[in-house]
Amino acid sequence: MEHRYGERLHLSLPAIVHMPGGEQVAVTLRNLSTGGAFVAVPDAMAVLHGLVELEFSVPGNDPEVFLWRAWVIRQELDGAGLMFDDRQQAARLPLLGARGVLRAAAQCTVRPGAK
């Protein structure tokens, strides 16, 4: 059953998850919506958990860096599902203006079977 609200964009963008203890984990952002994301985590990394921050940038001529708080809601063998902290929804609104750029990035980088 789909629990996400908002459009899901399939991507393959480098990102960083900032863990509660200060550890930074390099991940790949596989999909993104206004409500959450799925990140691919390297096999050798520990399980993601708790309240984290997802950092990524939108490709383009004037890249903007996003840093969004999220709860890790599920861990799978190939990554983790994140649900963004609703109290920061207004901070995610600039993403809507970048949707065209994200769609172009998705068309260039998505792989078959990506989550």
N, C-alpha and C positions, 0 to 999 in steps of 0.2 A: 504494500500500500504506500502510495506517495504521500509524504507529509510536508513537503516543501511548498512554500508559497512563493510566487514570482517565477519568472522565466529562468530556466537553467541553461547556462552557456557552457558548452564543452570546450575545454582549453588544454594547453600543455605549456604552462608558464612556470618559470622558476619562482620559488617563494621561500620564505623563512617562517617557521613557527617558533615563537618565543615562549618557552616553558615557564611555569611559575617560579622555579628555582634559578632562573637566569640562563639556562641552557638554550642554545639556538640550534634548531634542526633544519637543515636544508631539505626542502620537499619540492614536489611538482604539483602545481595547482591544476587539477583535472577537470573540475567543473565548479561553477560559481553562480549563485543567485543572490538576490537581495537578502535572503534569509539564511544562507549557509553555503558550504563548500565541501568538496571532497579533495583531499590531498594525498598523493602517493608518497609513502614514506620509505626510505631505503631499508633494505632487509636487515642491516646490522644495527639499526636504531632501536632504542627502547620504545615501549608503548607510550603513545601520547595520552595524556589524561588531564582532567580538570579544566580550569579556565586558562586559555592561552591567548596569544596575539598572533594573528596572521599578517605578515608583511609581504606585499607584492607591488609591482608597478605595472602600469598599463603601457604597452609599447606604443611608440609614436614619436613625433617630432618634439613634443613637449611632455615627456613622461611624468606622470604623477605617482608618488608613492602612497600606497594605502596601508594603514595599520589598524586592523579591526580586532576587537576582542571577541572571542568565541569559546563556546563550551565544546569539548570533545564528547560527542554523543554516541559514537560507536567506533570500534577499532576492527578492521578487517585485515586479512593477510597482506593485502597490497596497499593499505593506507588507512585513513581515518576520516570519518564524517564530522564536520563542524557545524554548529548552529550559532549564528552570530548573536551577540548580546543585544537584545531588543532596545535597551536603553540608549544604544548608539545608532539607531536606525537613521536618524537625521544626518549623521556623518557619512552614511553610505549613499546618500542621494546623489552626490557628484558622479557616482558610477553610472547612473542612468544617462548622463550626458556623454559618457564614453562608450556606450553600447555599440556604436558603429565601429569603433576601433577594436573593441573586444571581439565582435563578430568577424572582422577581418583577420584578427590573430587566430581565432578558432578555426577558420577555414584553412589557414596555412599550417596549423600545428596539431590539429586533432588526429588521433590515431584510431583505427578501428578497434572497437571493444573498450574504448576509454570510458571510465565511469563518469 
